[in-house]
Amino acid sequence: MAVFNATTTTDQVIDAFKSQVKGRTFVITGAGKPSIGSQMAVALAKASPMHILIASRTASRVETVLKEITEIDSSIKTTFVQVDLTDHDSVRRAAKEIQAAAPKIDVLINSAGIMAIKEFTVDKQGIELQLSANYVGHFLLTNLIMPSLLAASPARVVNLTGSGYRITKFRFDDWNFSNGKEYERWTSYGQAKLASILFTYGLTKRLKDRGITSTACHPGYNGDTHLGDHLTYDDYGEVPDIMRRNMGMEWEWEEPRFKTFDQIPTTSLIAALDPELPAKSPAYLQNSQIHETDEHARDPEGVEKLWKLSEQLAGQKFEY
Ligand SMILES: NC(=O)c1ccc[n+]([C@@H]2O[C@H](COP(=O)([O-])OP(=O)(O)OC[C@H]3O[C@@H](n4cnc5c(N)ncnc54)[C@H](OP(=O)(O)O)[C@@H]3O)[C@@H](O)[C@H]2O)c1
């Protein structure tokens, strides 16, 4: 992996790994334009995949992405499946549609997300919205479509996380912030992104011997997507104090502080394509390289506790 670094572009990654794209099926969540997911989908289209399926919330934002894919290569099968990851009925319906359209999935990229929602909000099931959209919906979807991943084995699952996971430990005793009384928006985002990493470990532990591996990726920071549209620069300035209060540790913005829209999908694409990664998984990637996480993101007890809690929140057990 040594050739890639923080400034690697999507075209460089696709060029290096085009043999890993050709003929394969990719499922990407949260790929309305402009987003990291949409950038990944368009980049993959340049290397002859068989099928790109986008599962996302708003059809109109995905239509332009599918059109771009077809303009690049009209032989690629494209599918849109509407899903609201915060509504478990919607996730269950979408999972059926995904499996029908893609009986074999080589790579699932869980990219959908929301960040730092100001007011405490719960989803239809009563779960805090950031945990729900970033993580619980993906836990349920990934497990429901596992037959399609197993049918393509070896297959992989890429979970988009963020360095915000460092802000907090998982609040096993109060994951719903005392129904809002203890809510703090960055801690909530951090908890959700931490959950995605713990899930990466739990999934790989259960399924590696059947050929399913998972990696978590911090893509870097970028302001061209819609993730932080509701925030001001000062809002981000709250993070160091919150990290100090929660963890007794100092926050660091890693360099480069911002990636271009062209660079922002590279780490996740490497996670999806690098043929050396399955053997090294579970892993966390940042700036195009495997990066050691803080201990609380890979603690085996936390990994198992989260799997059990996730089954409770999703209302279904997943045993392999
Ligand atoms: N951008 C960054 O600087 C950055 C940094 C660190 C980590 N990340 C992570 O990278 C991932 C992608 O971020 P982004 O910048 O691409 O964000 P974005 O531009 O806001 O795109 C997020 C996508 O997720 C979809 N989505 C949100 N809630 C959903 C739900 N309930 N059900 C289904 N789809 C839903 C959105 O759908 P709509 O089209 O309907 O809005 C959109 O297509 C996120 O997991 C984020 O936490 C991003």
Ligand as a Chemical Component Dictionary entry (heavy atoms), coordinates in Angstrom:
data_LIG
# 
_chem_comp.id                   LIG 
_chem_comp.type                 NON-POLYMER 
_chem_comp.pdbx_formal_charge   0 
_chem_comp.three_letter_code    LIG 
# 
loop_
_chem_comp_atom.comp_id 
_chem_comp_atom.atom_id 
_chem_comp_atom.alt_atom_id 
_chem_comp_atom.type_symbol 
_chem_comp_atom.charge 
_chem_comp_atom.model_Cartn_x 
_chem_comp_atom.model_Cartn_y 
_chem_comp_atom.model_Cartn_z 
_chem_comp_atom.pdbx_ordinal 
LIG N1  N1  N 0  -17.291 14.808 4.234  1  
LIG C1  C1  C 0  -16.448 14.695 5.238  2  
LIG O1  O1  O 0  -15.636 15.608 5.484  3  
LIG C2  C2  C 0  -16.431 13.456 6.089  4  
LIG C3  C3  C 0  -15.467 13.356 7.100  5  
LIG C4  C4  C 0  -15.440 12.211 7.905  6  
LIG C5  C5  C 0  -16.357 11.209 7.669  7  
LIG N2  N2  N 1  -17.286 11.331 6.695  8  
LIG C6  C6  C 0  -18.264 10.232 6.511  9  
LIG O2  O2  O 0  -18.383 9.918  5.134  10 
LIG C7  C7  C 0  -19.705 9.476  4.841  11 
LIG C8  C8  C 0  -20.259 10.228 3.658  12 
LIG O3  O3  O 0  -20.319 11.610 3.956  13 
LIG P1  P1  P 0  -20.623 12.708 2.842  14 
LIG O4  O4  O 0  -19.691 13.819 3.083  15 
LIG O5  O5  O -1 -20.707 12.058 1.522  16 
LIG O6  O6  O 0  -22.089 13.184 3.316  17 
LIG P2  P2  P 0  -23.309 13.782 2.452  18 
LIG O7  O7  O 0  -22.827 14.593 1.317  19 
LIG O8  O8  O 0  -24.205 14.424 3.445  20 
LIG O9  O9  O 0  -24.003 12.487 1.841  21 
LIG C9  C9  C 0  -24.596 11.556 2.679  22 
LIG C10 C10 C 0  -25.513 10.662 1.879  23 
LIG O10 O10 O 0  -26.159 9.799  2.821  24 
LIG C11 C11 C 0  -27.551 9.826  2.557  25 
LIG N3  N3  N 0  -28.331 9.629  3.779  26 
LIG C12 C12 C 0  -28.340 10.396 4.882  27 
LIG N4  N4  N 0  -29.243 9.922  5.755  28 
LIG C13 C13 C 0  -29.801 8.821  5.178  29 
LIG C14 C14 C 0  -30.809 7.918  5.579  30 
LIG N5  N5  N 0  -31.463 8.040  6.735  31 
LIG N6  N6  N 0  -31.134 6.912  4.738  32 
LIG C15 C15 C 0  -30.512 6.786  3.554  33 
LIG N7  N7  N 0  -29.556 7.621  3.109  34 
LIG C16 C16 C 0  -29.217 8.635  3.915  35 
LIG C17 C17 C 0  -27.829 11.209 1.986  36 
LIG O11 O11 O 0  -29.055 11.148 1.294  37 
LIG P3  P3  P 0  -29.788 12.440 0.662  38 
LIG O12 O12 O 0  -29.261 12.496 -0.723 39 
LIG O13 O13 O 0  -31.228 12.135 0.757  40 
LIG O14 O14 O 0  -29.382 13.626 1.514  41 
LIG C18 C18 C 0  -26.609 11.415 1.106  42 
LIG O15 O15 O 0  -26.787 10.830 -0.157 43 
LIG C19 C19 C 0  -20.522 9.671  6.124  44 
LIG O16 O16 O 0  -20.641 8.427  6.771  45 
LIG C20 C20 C 0  -19.671 10.623 6.955  46 
LIG O17 O17 O 0  -19.855 10.463 8.341  47 
LIG C21 C21 C 0  -17.345 12.431 5.888  48 
# 
loop_
_chem_comp_bond.comp_id 
_chem_comp_bond.atom_id_1 
_chem_comp_bond.atom_id_2 
_chem_comp_bond.value_order 
_chem_comp_bond.pdbx_ordinal 
LIG N1  C1  SING 1  
LIG C1  O1  DOUB 2  
LIG C1  C2  SING 3  
LIG C2  C3  SING 4  
LIG C2  C21 DOUB 5  
LIG C3  C4  DOUB 6  
LIG C4  C5  SING 7  
LIG C5  N2  DOUB 8  
LIG N2  C6  SING 9  
LIG N2  C21 SING 10 
LIG C6  O2  SING 11 
LIG C6  C20 SING 12 
LIG O2  C7  SING 13 
LIG C7  C8  SING 14 
LIG C7  C19 SING 15 
LIG C8  O3  SING 16 
LIG O3  P1  SING 17 
LIG P1  O4  DOUB 18 
LIG P1  O5  SING 19 
LIG P1  O6  SING 20 
LIG O6  P2  SING 21 
LIG P2  O7  DOUB 22 
LIG P2  O8  SING 23 
LIG P2  O9  SING 24 
LIG O9  C9  SING 25 
LIG C9  C10 SING 26 
LIG C10 O10 SING 27 
LIG C10 C18 SING 28 
LIG O10 C11 SING 29 
LIG C11 N3  SING 30 
LIG C11 C17 SING 31 
LIG N3  C12 SING 32 
LIG N3  C16 SING 33 
LIG C12 N4  DOUB 34 
LIG N4  C13 SING 35 
LIG C13 C14 SING 36 
LIG C13 C16 DOUB 37 
LIG C14 N5  SING 38 
LIG C14 N6  DOUB 39 
LIG N6  C15 SING 40 
LIG C15 N7  DOUB 41 
LIG N7  C16 SING 42 
LIG C17 O11 SING 43 
LIG C17 C18 SING 44 
LIG O11 P3  SING 45 
LIG P3  O12 DOUB 46 
LIG P3  O13 SING 47 
LIG P3  O14 SING 48 
LIG C18 O15 SING 49 
LIG C19 O16 SING 50 
LIG C19 C20 SING 51 
LIG C20 O17 SING 52 
# 
